[in-house]
Amino acid sequence: QHLSAAGSVQLLREARRRGVPISGEACPHHFTLTDLAVAGSDAFWAQDGQALYPGVPVAELPRWPSYDTHCKMNPPLRGAADREAILAGLADGTIEVLASDHAPHCNYQKEVEFDHAPFGITGLETELALSLMQLVHTGRLSLAAVIEKFTTHPARLLRLSGKGTLAPGSDGDITVLDPDRRWVWEPAQTASRATNSPFYGWPLRGRAVATIVAGRCVWQDPTLAGG
Protein backbone atom coordinates (compact mmCIF):
# COMPACT_ATOMS: atom_id res chain seq x y z
CA GLN A 1 0.00 0.00 0.00
CA HIS A 2 1.19 3.52 -0.79
CA LEU A 3 2.19 5.59 2.23
CA SER A 4 0.03 8.68 2.58
CA ALA A 5 -0.17 9.52 6.30
CA ALA A 6 2.35 10.94 8.77
CA GLY A 7 1.58 8.16 11.24
CA SER A 8 2.45 5.50 8.68
CA VAL A 9 5.78 7.16 7.92
CA GLN A 10 6.63 7.32 11.62
CA LEU A 11 5.71 3.66 12.18
CA LEU A 12 7.92 2.67 9.26
CA ARG A 13 10.78 4.81 10.56
CA GLU A 14 10.57 3.26 14.04
CA ALA A 15 10.40 -0.26 12.63
CA ARG A 16 13.48 0.29 10.50
CA ARG A 17 15.35 1.68 13.50
CA ARG A 18 14.59 -1.57 15.34
CA GLY A 19 16.00 -3.54 12.45
CA VAL A 20 12.69 -4.87 11.15
CA PRO A 21 13.11 -5.95 7.49
CA ILE A 22 10.45 -3.65 6.10
CA SER A 23 10.22 -1.13 3.28
CA GLY A 24 7.80 1.50 2.06
CA GLU A 25 6.93 3.47 -1.04
CA ALA A 26 5.21 6.73 -1.89
CA CYS A 27 3.56 8.29 -4.93
CA PRO A 28 3.99 11.83 -6.28
CA HIS A 29 0.35 12.82 -5.88
CA HIS A 30 0.56 12.14 -2.14
CA PHE A 31 3.61 14.38 -1.71
CA THR A 32 2.39 17.09 -4.11
CA LEU A 33 -1.35 17.48 -3.51
CA THR A 34 -3.32 17.64 -0.26
CA ASP A 35 -6.96 17.11 0.62
CA LEU A 36 -7.59 20.78 -0.15
CA ALA A 37 -7.30 19.82 -3.83
CA VAL A 38 -10.65 18.06 -3.43
CA ALA A 39 -12.15 21.40 -2.38
CA GLY A 40 -11.04 22.87 -5.72
CA SER A 41 -8.14 24.85 -7.12
CA ASP A 42 -9.03 28.08 -5.30
CA ALA A 43 -8.78 26.40 -1.90
CA PHE A 44 -5.62 24.49 -2.80
CA TRP A 45 -3.62 27.37 -4.32
CA ALA A 46 -4.69 29.74 -1.53
CA GLN A 47 -3.06 27.56 1.11
CA ASP A 48 -1.33 24.22 0.57
CA GLY A 49 -0.31 24.82 -3.04
CA GLN A 50 1.58 28.08 -2.54
CA ALA A 51 4.95 26.39 -1.99
CA LEU A 52 4.76 24.54 -5.32
CA TYR A 53 5.01 27.65 -7.50
CA PRO A 54 6.42 30.47 -5.37
CA GLY A 55 5.92 33.87 -6.90
CA VAL A 56 3.51 32.68 -9.60
CA PRO A 57 0.16 34.52 -9.52
CA VAL A 58 -2.77 32.24 -8.72
CA ALA A 59 -4.51 33.42 -11.90
CA GLU A 60 -1.75 31.75 -13.95
CA LEU A 61 -2.05 28.36 -12.22
CA PRO A 62 -4.26 25.43 -13.29
CA ARG A 63 -7.94 25.50 -12.35
CA TRP A 64 -10.30 22.70 -11.41
CA PRO A 65 -13.68 22.52 -9.65
CA SER A 66 -14.45 21.24 -6.19
CA TYR A 67 -14.94 17.48 -5.92
CA ASP A 68 -13.13 16.87 -9.19
CA THR A 69 -13.06 13.08 -9.51
CA HIS A 70 -9.46 13.28 -10.77
CA CYS A 71 -8.57 14.04 -7.16
CA LYS A 72 -10.14 10.79 -5.94
CA MET A 73 -7.62 8.06 -5.23
CA ASN A 74 -6.86 5.31 -2.73
CA PRO A 75 -5.31 6.05 -0.27
CA PRO A 76 -7.00 9.45 -0.35
CA LEU A 77 -5.25 12.79 -0.37
CA ARG A 78 -4.48 13.94 3.17
CA GLY A 79 -3.43 17.09 5.00
CA ALA A 80 -0.39 19.30 4.53
CA ALA A 81 1.32 17.77 7.58
CA ASP A 82 1.00 14.32 6.01
CA ARG A 83 2.46 15.60 2.75
CA GLU A 84 5.44 17.06 4.61
CA ALA A 85 5.93 13.80 6.53
CA ILE A 86 6.14 11.85 3.28
CA LEU A 87 8.67 14.31 1.86
CA ALA A 88 10.71 14.03 5.07
CA GLY A 89 10.54 10.23 4.92
CA LEU A 90 11.81 10.24 1.35
CA ALA A 91 14.58 12.69 2.24
CA ASP A 92 15.89 10.73 5.25
CA GLY A 93 15.68 7.33 3.56
CA THR A 94 12.77 5.96 5.55
CA ILE A 95 10.82 5.57 2.30
CA GLU A 96 13.01 3.73 -0.20
CA VAL A 97 10.82 3.50 -3.29
CA LEU A 98 8.93 5.89 -5.57
CA ALA A 99 5.90 4.51 -7.42
CA SER A 100 3.32 5.89 -9.84
CA ASP A 101 0.07 4.25 -8.64
CA HIS A 102 -0.91 4.31 -12.34
CA ALA A 103 -4.64 3.57 -12.41
CA PRO A 104 -6.23 4.52 -15.75
CA HIS A 105 -10.01 4.78 -16.13
CA CYS A 106 -12.27 5.58 -19.05
CA ASN A 107 -13.55 9.15 -19.13
CA TYR A 108 -17.16 8.08 -18.65
CA GLN A 109 -16.20 6.33 -15.41
CA LYS A 110 -14.81 9.54 -13.95
CA GLU A 111 -17.48 11.86 -15.36
CA VAL A 112 -19.91 11.09 -12.54
CA GLU A 113 -20.54 12.38 -9.04
CA PHE A 114 -17.54 12.15 -6.72
CA ASP A 115 -19.08 9.42 -4.56
CA HIS A 116 -19.71 7.17 -7.57
CA ALA A 117 -16.39 7.64 -9.36
CA PRO A 118 -13.73 4.91 -9.16
CA PHE A 119 -10.53 5.52 -7.23
CA GLY A 120 -7.32 6.20 -9.10
CA ILE A 121 -5.42 8.44 -11.50
CA THR A 122 -2.90 7.99 -14.28
CA GLY A 123 0.60 8.49 -12.93
CA LEU A 124 3.31 7.09 -15.18
CA GLU A 125 3.79 10.16 -17.37
CA THR A 126 3.99 12.72 -14.56
CA GLU A 127 5.74 10.80 -11.76
CA LEU A 128 9.24 11.75 -12.89
CA ALA A 129 8.58 15.48 -13.23
CA LEU A 130 6.67 15.73 -9.95
CA SER A 131 9.38 13.80 -8.10
CA LEU A 132 12.11 16.01 -9.52
CA MET A 133 10.16 19.15 -8.66
CA GLN A 134 9.37 18.15 -5.10
CA LEU A 135 12.61 16.37 -4.23
CA VAL A 136 15.51 17.46 -6.46
CA HIS A 137 14.69 21.05 -7.42
CA THR A 138 13.80 21.82 -3.80
CA GLY A 139 17.13 20.44 -2.56
CA ARG A 140 15.61 17.63 -0.50
CA LEU A 141 17.44 14.90 -2.43
CA SER A 142 20.08 14.59 -5.11
CA LEU A 143 19.17 13.49 -8.61
CA ALA A 144 21.08 10.25 -8.04
CA ALA A 145 19.09 9.52 -4.88
CA VAL A 146 15.77 9.99 -6.66
CA ILE A 147 16.86 7.73 -9.53
CA GLU A 148 17.79 5.05 -6.98
CA LYS A 149 14.26 5.16 -5.55
CA PHE A 150 12.88 4.45 -9.02
CA THR A 151 15.43 1.80 -10.00
CA THR A 152 18.02 0.14 -7.79
CA HIS A 153 15.99 0.14 -4.57
CA PRO A 154 12.87 -1.60 -5.92
CA ALA A 155 15.01 -4.03 -7.93
CA ARG A 156 16.94 -4.95 -4.77
CA LEU A 157 13.84 -5.31 -2.61
CA LEU A 158 12.07 -7.47 -5.20
CA ARG A 159 15.25 -9.40 -6.02
CA LEU A 160 15.01 -8.62 -9.73
CA SER A 161 18.25 -9.73 -11.32
CA GLY A 162 19.56 -7.52 -14.11
CA LYS A 163 17.15 -4.68 -13.33
CA GLY A 164 17.73 -1.22 -11.87
CA THR A 165 21.38 -1.07 -12.87
CA LEU A 166 23.64 -0.15 -15.78
CA ALA A 167 26.25 -2.74 -14.82
CA PRO A 168 27.66 -4.92 -17.64
CA GLY A 169 25.33 -7.83 -18.31
CA SER A 170 22.20 -6.06 -17.08
CA ASP A 171 19.05 -5.91 -19.19
CA GLY A 172 19.77 -2.50 -20.72
CA ASP A 173 16.48 -0.89 -19.75
CA ILE A 174 17.15 2.86 -19.63
CA THR A 175 15.16 6.06 -19.33
CA VAL A 176 16.98 9.11 -20.69
CA LEU A 177 15.83 12.25 -18.94
CA ASP A 178 16.26 16.00 -19.01
CA PRO A 179 15.88 17.13 -15.38
CA ASP A 180 15.38 20.77 -16.36
CA ARG A 181 12.99 20.44 -19.30
CA ARG A 182 10.01 22.74 -18.72
CA TRP A 183 6.67 21.67 -20.14
CA VAL A 184 2.95 21.75 -19.53
CA TRP A 185 1.06 18.49 -19.26
CA GLU A 186 -1.92 18.35 -21.64
CA PRO A 187 -4.32 15.49 -22.52
CA ALA A 188 -3.22 15.53 -26.17
CA GLN A 189 0.31 14.57 -25.10
CA THR A 190 -0.58 11.40 -23.23
CA ALA A 191 0.39 7.99 -24.58
CA SER A 192 -2.40 6.41 -22.56
CA ARG A 193 -5.98 6.04 -23.69
CA ALA A 194 -6.99 7.33 -20.27
CA THR A 195 -6.89 10.99 -19.27
CA ASN A 196 -7.84 10.79 -15.61
CA SER A 197 -5.03 12.95 -14.24
CA PRO A 198 -5.31 15.90 -11.85
CA PHE A 199 -2.12 17.40 -13.29
CA TYR A 200 -3.29 18.51 -16.73
CA GLY A 201 -2.37 22.15 -17.28
CA TRP A 202 0.38 22.04 -14.66
CA PRO A 203 3.75 23.64 -15.50
CA LEU A 204 6.25 20.83 -14.92
CA ARG A 205 10.03 20.65 -14.78
CA GLY A 206 11.90 17.50 -15.77
CA ARG A 207 10.92 14.98 -18.41
CA ALA A 208 11.83 11.63 -19.93
CA VAL A 209 13.13 12.17 -23.47
CA ALA A 210 13.83 8.58 -24.55
CA THR A 211 13.13 5.02 -23.46
CA ILE A 212 15.46 2.11 -24.17
CA VAL A 213 14.32 -1.48 -23.61
CA ALA A 214 16.83 -4.33 -23.81
CA GLY A 215 19.27 -1.97 -25.50
CA ARG A 216 16.81 -0.83 -28.19
CA CYS A 217 15.29 2.66 -28.33
CA VAL A 218 11.52 2.16 -28.33
CA TRP A 219 10.46 5.76 -27.80
CA GLN A 220 11.99 9.20 -28.26
CA ASP A 221 10.55 12.63 -27.60
CA PRO A 222 9.35 13.77 -31.04
CA THR A 223 10.44 17.34 -30.30
CA LEU A 224 14.08 16.25 -30.25
CA ALA A 225 16.17 16.44 -33.41
CA GLY A 226 15.71 13.21 -35.34
CA GLY A 227 12.81 12.13 -33.08
C-alpha positions in Angstrom: 0.0 0.0 0.0 1.2 3.5 -0.8 2.2 5.6 2.2 0.0 8.7 2.6 -0.2 9.5 6.3 2.3 10.9 8.8 1.6 8.2 11.2 2.5 5.5 8.7 5.8 7.2 7.9 6.6 7.3 11.6 5.7 3.7 12.2 7.9 2.7 9.3 10.8 4.8 10.6 10.6 3.3 14.0 10.4 -0.3 12.6 13.5 0.3 10.5 15.4 1.7 13.5 14.6 -1.6 15.3 16.0 -3.5 12.4 12.7 -4.9 11.1 13.1 -6.0 7.5 10.4 -3.7 6.1 10.2 -1.1 3.3 7.8 1.5 2.1 6.9 3.5 -1.0 5.2 6.7 -1.9 3.6 8.3 -4.9 4.0 11.8 -6.3 0.3 12.8 -5.9 0.6 12.1 -2.1 3.6 14.4 -1.7 2.4 17.1 -4.1 -1.3 17.5 -3.5 -3.3 17.6 -0.3 -7.0 17.1 0.6 -7.6 20.8 -0.2 -7.3 19.8 -3.8 -10.6 18.1 -3.4 -12.1 21.4 -2.4 -11.0 22.9 -5.7 -8.1 24.9 -7.1 -9.0 28.1 -5.3 -8.8 26.4 -1.9 -5.6 24.5 -2.8 -3.6 27.4 -4.3 -4.7 29.7 -1.5 -3.1 27.6 1.1 -1.3 24.2 0.6 -0.3 24.8 -3.0 1.6 28.1 -2.5 4.9 26.4 -2.0 4.8 24.5 -5.3 5.0 27.6 -7.5 6.4 30.5 -5.4 5.9 33.9 -6.9 3.5 32.7 -9.6 0.2 34.5 -9.5 -2.8 32.2 -8.7 -4.5 33.4 -11.9 -1.8 31.7 -14.0 -2.0 28.4 -12.2 -4.3 25.4 -13.3 -7.9 25.5 -12.4 -10.3 22.7 -11.4 -13.7 22.5 -9.6 -14.4 21.2 -6.2 -14.9 17.5 -5.9 -13.1 16.9 -9.2 -13.1 13.1 -9.5 -9.5 13.3 -10.8 -8.6 14.0 -7.2 -10.1 10.8 -5.9 -7.6 8.1 -5.2 -6.9 5.3 -2.7 -5.3 6.0 -0.3 -7.0 9.4 -0.4 -5.2 12.8 -0.4 -4.5 13.9 3.2 -3.4 17.1 5.0 -0.4 19.3 4.5 1.3 17.8 7.6 1.0 14.3 6.0 2.5 15.6 2.8 5.4 17.1 4.6 5.9 13.8 6.5 6.1 11.8 3.3 8.7 14.3 1.9 10.7 14.0 5.1 10.5 10.2 4.9 11.8 10.2 1.4 14.6 12.7 2.2 15.9 10.7 5.2 15.7 7.3 3.6 12.8 6.0 5.5 10.8 5.6 2.3 13.0 3.7 -0.2 10.8 3.5 -3.3 8.9 5.9 -5.6 5.9 4.5 -7.4 3.3 5.9 -9.8 0.1 4.2 -8.6 -0.9 4.3 -12.3 -4.6 3.6 -12.4 -6.2 4.5 -15.7 -10.0 4.8 -16.1 -12.3 5.6 -19.1 -13.6 9.1 -19.1 -17.2 8.1 -18.7 -16.2 6.3 -15.4 -14.8 9.5 -14.0 -17.5 11.9 -15.4 -19.9 11.1 -12.5 -20.5 12.4 -9.0 -17.5 12.2 -6.7 -19.1 9.4 -4.6 -19.7 7.2 -7.6 -16.4 7.6 -9.4 -13.7 4.9 -9.2 -10.5 5.5 -7.2 -7.3 6.2 -9.1 -5.4 8.4 -11.5 -2.9 8.0 -14.3 0.6 8.5 -12.9 3.3 7.1 -15.2 3.8 10.2 -17.4 4.0 12.7 -14.6 5.7 10.8 -11.8 9.2 11.7 -12.9 8.6 15.5 -13.2 6.7 15.7 -9.9 9.4 13.8 -8.1 12.1 16.0 -9.5 10.2 19.2 -8.7 9.4 18.1 -5.1 12.6 16.4 -4.2 15.5 17.5 -6.5 14.7 21.0 -7.4 13.8 21.8 -3.8 17.1 20.4 -2.6 15.6 17.6 -0.5 17.4 14.9 -2.4 20.1 14.6 -5.1 19.2 13.5 -8.6 21.1 10.2 -8.0 19.1 9.5 -4.9 15.8 10.0 -6.7 16.9 7.7 -9.5 17.8 5.1 -7.0 14.3 5.2 -5.5 12.9 4.5 -9.0 15.4 1.8 -10.0 18.0 0.1 -7.8 16.0 0.1 -4.6 12.9 -1.6 -5.9 15.0 -4.0 -7.9 16.9 -5.0 -4.8 13.8 -5.3 -2.6 12.1 -7.5 -5.2 15.3 -9.4 -6.0 15.0 -8.6 -9.7 18.3 -9.7 -11.3 19.6 -7.5 -14.1 17.1 -4.7 -13.3 17.7 -1.2 -11.9 21.4 -1.1 -12.9 23.6 -0.2 -15.8 26.2 -2.7 -14.8 27.7 -4.9 -17.6 25.3 -7.8 -18.3 22.2 -6.1 -17.1 19.0 -5.9 -19.2 19.8 -2.5 -20.7 16.5 -0.9 -19.8 17.1 2.9 -19.6 15.2 6.1 -19.3 17.0 9.1 -20.7 15.8 12.3 -18.9 16.3 16.0 -19.0 15.9 17.1 -15.4 15.4 20.8 -16.4 13.0 20.4 -19.3 10.0 22.7 -18.7 6.7 21.7 -20.1 2.9 21.8 -19.5 1.1 18.5 -19.3 -1.9 18.4 -21.6 -4.3 15.5 -22.5 -3.2 15.5 -26.2 0.3 14.6 -25.1 -0.6 11.4 -23.2 0.4 8.0 -24.6 -2.4 6.4 -22.6 -6.0 6.0 -23.7 -7.0 7.3 -20.3 -6.9 11.0 -19.3 -7.8 10.8 -15.6 -5.0 12.9 -14.2 -5.3 15.9 -11.8 -2.1 17.4 -13.3 -3.3 18.5 -16.7 -2.4 22.1 -17.3 0.4 22.0 -14.7 3.8 23.6 -15.5 6.2 20.8 -14.9 10.0 20.7 -14.8 11.9 17.5 -15.8 10.9 15.0 -18.4 11.8 11.6 -19.9 13.1 12.2 -23.5 13.8 8.6 -24.5 13.1 5.0 -23.5 15.5 2.1 -24.2 14.3 -1.5 -23.6 16.8 -4.3 -23.8 19.3 -2.0 -25.5 16.8 -0.8 -28.2 15.3 2.7 -28.3 11.5 2.2 -28.3 10.5 5.8 -27.8 12.0 9.2 -28.3 10.5 12.6 -27.6 9.3 13.8 -31.0 10.4 17.3 -30.3 14.1 16.2 -30.3 16.2 16.4 -33.4 15.7 13.2 -35.3 12.8 12.1 -33.1 
